[in-house]
Amino acid sequence: MSARFQGNRLRWASILILFLGAVPLVAQNQSPRLPGPPTGFQVPGITNPQPGSIPTMNLPSPGIDMGKPLSQKQKTDIVRANFQRTKKDIAKLSKLVQSLQDEIDKTNPNVLSLSIVNKATRIEKLAKRIKDEAKSY
């Protein structure tokens, strides 16, 4: 072997020995860290837990009155507004379905346009919203 190759090999071996010898020294000087949030970190609404305990949320219990109950007139107004919005949504849904039908009648049977797919998606989302609102009555 050449002297240059042996010199490089010796240099790398000495660097490796120094590195491996220094790693335990560095590890001994560091204190062990427990997993979790950094010291002094506080999440709003969560109590400061003791080590080993489970943090809890500071939320009001369901039995606590959150305000004055709605009057009968307010409840009636809410139901009426929801009904009117549902009627408008259904009329909009009907127009979308009709326009989709018209567009499908005009298209080539071998090609499905992107606007048809977009209208079908809008119809699907609107129908889901109407269904979810109807379930809440």
C-alpha positions as CSV (number, residue, x, y, z in Angstrom):
1,M,0.0,0.0,0.0
2,S,1.1,3.5,-0.6
3,A,2.2,5.8,2.2
4,R,-0.5,8.3,1.3
5,F,-3.3,5.8,1.6
6,Q,-1.9,4.5,5.0
7,G,-1.7,8.1,6.2
8,N,-5.4,8.8,5.3
9,R,-6.4,5.6,6.9
10,L,-4.6,6.4,10.1
11,R,-6.1,9.9,10.1
12,W,-9.7,8.6,9.8
13,A,-9.1,5.9,12.4
14,S,-7.8,8.5,14.9
15,I,-10.8,10.8,14.2
16,L,-13.1,7.9,14.7
17,I,-11.5,6.9,18.0
18,L,-11.6,10.5,19.3
19,F,-15.3,10.8,18.3
20,L,-16.3,7.5,19.9
21,G,-14.4,8.5,23.1
22,A,-16.1,11.9,23.3
23,V,-19.7,10.6,22.9
24,P,-19.9,9.1,26.3
25,L,-18.5,12.2,27.9
26,V,-21.1,14.4,26.3
27,A,-23.9,12.0,27.2
28,Q,-22.8,12.0,30.9
29,N,-23.1,15.8,31.2
30,Q,-26.7,15.9,29.9
31,S,-29.6,15.5,32.3
32,P,-32.3,13.1,31.1
33,R,-35.4,14.8,29.6
34,L,-38.9,13.5,30.0
35,P,-41.1,13.7,26.9
36,G,-43.8,16.3,27.0
37,P,-44.3,20.1,26.6
38,P,-41.4,22.4,27.4
39,T,-41.1,23.8,30.9
40,G,-43.4,26.8,31.5
41,F,-45.7,25.8,28.6
42,Q,-49.3,26.3,29.4
43,V,-52.3,25.5,27.2
44,P,-55.3,27.7,27.9
45,G,-58.2,25.8,29.5
46,I,-56.1,22.9,30.8
47,T,-55.1,22.7,34.4
48,N,-51.5,22.4,35.3
49,P,-51.1,18.6,35.9
50,Q,-48.9,17.1,38.5
51,P,-46.2,14.7,37.2
52,G,-47.8,11.4,36.4
53,S,-51.4,12.7,36.3
54,I,-53.7,13.3,33.4
55,P,-54.4,16.9,32.5
56,T,-58.1,18.0,32.5
57,M,-60.0,20.7,30.7
58,N,-61.6,23.6,32.6
59,L,-64.9,23.5,30.8
60,P,-68.3,24.3,32.3
61,S,-70.4,21.2,33.1
62,P,-73.5,20.6,31.1
63,G,-75.7,21.2,34.2
64,I,-74.6,24.9,34.4
65,D,-77.0,27.4,32.9
66,M,-75.1,29.2,30.1
67,G,-77.5,32.1,29.9
68,K,-81.2,32.8,29.8
69,P,-83.3,30.2,28.0
70,L,-84.9,31.2,24.6
71,S,-88.4,32.5,24.7
72,Q,-91.1,30.8,22.7
73,K,-91.1,33.7,20.2
74,Q,-87.3,33.4,19.7
75,K,-87.7,29.6,19.1
76,T,-90.5,30.2,16.6
77,D,-88.4,32.8,14.8
78,I,-85.4,30.4,14.6
79,V,-87.6,27.6,13.2
80,R,-89.3,29.9,10.7
81,A,-85.9,31.3,9.5
82,N,-84.5,27.7,9.2
83,F,-87.6,26.7,7.2
84,Q,-87.3,29.7,4.8
85,R,-83.6,28.9,4.3
86,T,-84.5,25.2,3.6
87,K,-87.1,26.3,1.0
88,K,-84.6,28.5,-0.8
89,D,-82.0,25.7,-0.8
90,I,-84.6,23.3,-2.2
91,A,-85.5,25.8,-5.0
92,K,-81.8,26.2,-5.7
93,L,-81.4,22.4,-5.8
94,S,-84.3,22.1,-8.2
95,K,-82.7,24.7,-10.6
96,L,-79.3,22.9,-10.4
97,V,-80.9,19.5,-11.2
98,Q,-82.8,21.0,-14.1
99,S,-79.7,22.7,-15.5
100,L,-77.8,19.5,-15.1
101,Q,-80.5,17.6,-17.0
102,D,-80.4,20.2,-19.8
103,E,-76.7,20.0,-20.1
104,I,-76.6,16.2,-20.2
105,D,-79.2,16.3,-23.0
106,K,-77.0,18.6,-25.1
107,T,-73.7,16.7,-24.6
108,N,-72.1,13.9,-26.7
109,P,-72.7,10.4,-25.2
110,N,-68.9,9.7,-25.6
111,V,-67.8,12.8,-23.6
112,L,-68.6,13.8,-20.0
113,S,-67.8,17.5,-19.5
114,L,-66.2,18.9,-16.4
115,S,-69.1,21.3,-15.9
116,I,-71.4,18.3,-15.5
117,V,-69.2,16.8,-12.8
118,N,-69.0,20.2,-11.0
119,K,-72.8,20.6,-11.1
120,A,-73.3,17.1,-9.8
121,T,-70.9,17.8,-6.9
122,R,-72.7,21.0,-6.1
123,I,-76.0,19.2,-6.1
124,E,-74.6,16.5,-3.9
125,K,-73.3,19.1,-1.3
126,L,-76.5,21.0,-1.3
127,A,-78.6,17.9,-0.9
128,K,-76.4,16.8,2.0
129,R,-76.8,20.2,3.7
130,I,-80.6,20.1,3.3
131,K,-80.7,16.6,4.7
132,D,-78.6,17.5,7.7
133,E,-80.7,20.6,8.4
134,A,-83.9,18.5,8.1
135,K,-82.5,16.0,10.7
136,S,-82.0,18.9,13.2
137,Y,-85.7,19.8,13.3
